[in-house]
Amino acid sequence: MAKSYLLRLDENDLGQLLDGLTVRAEAWEKTAEYHRTGISSPDFMVEECDDAAEADRMAGHYRAIIDKLSKQREEQV
């Protein structure tokens, strides 16, 4: 089992962390879409991975982290 950590952040810092994780998740989602379609917007840098499935896994991992943090925040409101 992976080790768990208890972190304390103020509301602003947690918001910044969630924003950053969202940006990363979106980048992986766009990368997966690129691997499926071959199309990417000119202002987007495709993440390095083997295929859409790997990009989907990465996006899912980021989304899972966001969900965990968001649920913990809601429990403390």
Sequence and secondary structure as in RCSB ss.txt:
>XXXX:A:sequence
MAKSYLLRLDENDLGQLLDGLTVRAEAWEKTAEYHRTGISSPDFMVEECDDAAEADRMAGHYRAIIDKLSKQREE
QV
>XXXX:A:secstr
          HHHHHHHHHHHHHHHHHHHHHHHHHHHS   TT      SSHHHHHHHHHHHHHHHHHHHHHHHH
T 
